[in-house]
Amino acid sequence: MDKDFAFTGGRPDPFTFPTEGLIEASEKALRKLGGDLVNYPGEQGYEGLRELASMRFERREGVPLNVDDISITSGSMQALELVLGAFIQPGDTVLTEEYTYSGTLGIMRHLKANIVGVPMDYIDGMNMDALEEKLKDLKAQNIKPSFIYTTSNHQNPTSAILSLERRERMLELAEEYDTLIVEDDCYGDIDFVPNPTPDALYKLDTSNRVILIATFSKILGCGLRQGYFVAKSPHKEMIHANRWDGGCSALASAIVAEFFKEHLDEHLARTNAAVGAKCRAVVGTLREDVSDICTWTEPRGGLFLWIDLPEATDMDKVAEIAAQHNVGYSTGSAFHYRGDPVKSIRLAYAYTHLDYVAEGIGYLCDAIRAAQPESADIAAD
Ligand SMILES: Cc1ncc(COP(=O)(O)O)c(C=O)c1O
C-alpha cells in the first residue's frame, strides 16, 4: 500500500469500508426491487431508505422522523443545493458560523447571497449574543434573513458542537426574528466519546422553523451519494418545486438501507473506533511537535481538526514544504465566510492509514516551524 498523507476532503475511513456487507446487501436489494427498478424513484426517493433515515434519527434522538417529510438526495450536497436554492434569491441575506463548509459557501455565493458570518468558538459553536446582534442590525436595516445555516454536530471545519443552551437560544431568536434554520447534520453519529451531541435543533423545534440535512457519505462512503433533507409542509413543497431530476438511484438507496437495517450499530462502533484512533494520533503528534506555537481543537467526533498557526506564519511556505512530503491539508481561508486569509489549517484525519498519520503530521509540523520568521532568521545567521 502506498503511503498517503491526504488530510484533505471529508472522507470516512476506507479501511473499515464494509465491502462484504454491501455485497450481501446488494443481492438483497436487487432481489427485493427487481423489475421495480424500471420506475423513476420520484422526488422523495426510495421509501426503505427514508424509513432507515427515520430509524437512524430515533436511535440518537429518541424520536423517529416522519418518513413523508424525508427526501433522498444525491449526497447532502444536492440537499443543500435544493434547500438553499428554494430560499435564496439574489441579494438575500443568510447567516452562518464565520467558519463553515466551503461547499455551502460555494452554493451561497453562486446564488448571490449576502453572507453574514457570525463569530463562534471552537467548542460550543456559534455565539448567540453575536447572532442576536447581527439579527438586530439587519432588522434595523429592514432586512429579514432567509435563514441561519449551522452545522450543529462536529462542525466542519472546527469540530465544534453547538451546545444545548445555544440551540435553544437559536430557536428563540429564529422565532423572534421570523426566520428559518437550516441544520446541516452531516457528522452526527461519528462520535469518539459517549453521546457528545445534544438534541437536534430539528427535534427541539416547535414552530416549524428547522430544515434538517443529513447524509450517509460520512459514516459509509461519499461515493454512494446518498443524502437527504427533512422538511415539513410548506417548506417541503417549496423545495421540491425546484427539483427536476427523476430522483436518486433507488438501487443505491436500497443497498444502503439493507446494509444499515442490520449493521448500523456495529458499523458505527467499528469505524468510529478507527477514526477516533487516527484523531488521537494527530493530536499526539501536534502536542509533541508544535504545542509551543500552535493551538488546535480536540474533536469529540467528526472528521476534522482545526489548527490556528501563529499570525506571522508564511502560509505559502507551509504549503510548499508540506507538498514536498506529499502532505495534503486544507487552508483555513477556504472555510471563512468572506475568504479572509486566516492563519489556520483544517485536517481531515479519517482517510490516511493510521500507521502513516504520525509521519505525515510530523512533516506538516516541520513545515509549520520552517514557515515562522525566526526560522528564516536562524537560516540567515
Ligand atoms: C457540512 C457539510 N455538508 C454537506 C457536505 C456534502 O457531503 P455529501 O454530499 O457527500 O453528503 C459536506 C461534505 O464535506 C459537509 O462537510
The ligand as an SDF file (V2000), in Angstrom:
LIG
                    3D

 16 16  0  0  0  0  0  0  0  0999 V2000
  -21.1900   20.2940    6.3610 C   0  0  0  0  0  0  0  0  0  0  0  0
  -21.2630   19.5110    5.0920 C   0  0  0  0  0  0  0  0  0  0  0  0
  -22.4280   19.4280    4.4450 N   0  0  0  0  0  0  0  0  0  0  0  0
  -22.5560   18.7210    3.3070 C   0  0  0  0  0  0  0  0  0  0  0  0
  -21.4760   18.0530    2.7520 C   0  0  0  0  0  0  0  0  0  0  0  0
  -21.6690   17.2850    1.4720 C   0  0  0  0  0  0  0  0  0  0  0  0
  -21.4610   15.9100    1.6230 O   0  0  0  0  0  0  0  0  0  0  0  0
  -22.1980   14.8120    0.7200 P   0  0  0  0  0  0  0  0  0  0  0  0
  -22.7380   15.4830   -0.4830 O   0  0  0  0  0  0  0  0  0  0  0  0
  -21.1400   13.8180    0.3630 O   0  0  0  0  0  0  0  0  0  0  0  0
  -23.2700   14.2260    1.5710 O   0  0  0  0  0  0  0  0  0  0  0  0
  -20.2290   18.1060    3.3950 C   0  0  0  0  0  0  0  0  0  0  0  0
  -19.0480   17.4440    2.8210 C   0  0  0  0  0  0  0  0  0  0  0  0
  -17.9340   17.6270    3.2270 O   0  0  0  0  0  0  0  0  0  0  0  0
  -20.1220   18.8600    4.5980 C   0  0  0  0  0  0  0  0  0  0  0  0
  -18.9860   18.9450    5.2740 O   0  0  0  0  0  0  0  0  0  0  0  0
  1  2  1  0
  2  3  1  0
  2 15  2  0
  3  4  2  0
  4  5  1  0
  5  6  1  0
  5 12  2  0
  6  7  1  0
  7  8  1  0
  8  9  2  0
  8 10  1  0
  8 11  1  0
 12 13  1  0
 12 15  1  0
 13 14  2  0
 15 16  1  0
M  END
$$$$
